[in-house]
Amino acid sequence: SGSAAYAAPEVVCGRPYDPKLADAWSLGVILFIMLNAKMPFDDSNLSKLLDDQRNKKFAFRRKLQDHISAQAKATVAVLLEPEPHARWNLREILNCSWLRADEEEPLA
């Protein structure tokens, strides 16, 4: 359970889903909120929520856009990917350039 605002589209529409990939989506929502100080999607209308999720209708606030790095935006975008198998898994998240900017060796 929990708020639909944090749930991946495949969860919202009741399809069978991979919980790890659904969690990656929820992480994307949380990162978006941390960077942007607002929700990426409004869950007051579930059919609109699904449309917005599937059409990637989320945007960083204009006044914050220039302060958020391209890598951070790219990480959020690949986590808020409506197609589960195109979403990053935990290993890909841990190895992304945003988190690994100061390190050389990739995490296993």
Helices and strands as residue ranges (DSSP letters): G 4-6, H 9-12, H 19-36, H 46-54, H 62-65, H 70-79, G 84-86, H 90-94
